[in-house]
Amino acid sequence: MNIQLIQGEFNPNDAIELIAQLVQTKIMYHENKINYDSSEEDIKTREEKIKRLQNELFEIRKFINTKTQSVKVDALIKIE
């Protein structure tokens, strides 16, 4: 089963805003999963995932900021 979450062309600012909100939601998911019952290994893994997401968002922003016209964004969630 698939969910077509995003599909279309956006101006660069809107594309960045949309992607940033999605990434921030994923970061908040990992932050919320870290609690006092979490093992040190689980916390480290989630912190690494958060850092990776932040770095990827930074790179995406740099890339999109080089664009002057619309940007195509396609986000599909595939559930197996």
ABEGO torsion letter per residue (X at the ends): XBBBABBEBBBAAAAAAAAAAAAAAAAAAAAAABBAABBAAAAAAAAAAAAAAAAAAAAAAAAAAABABBBBBBBBBBBX
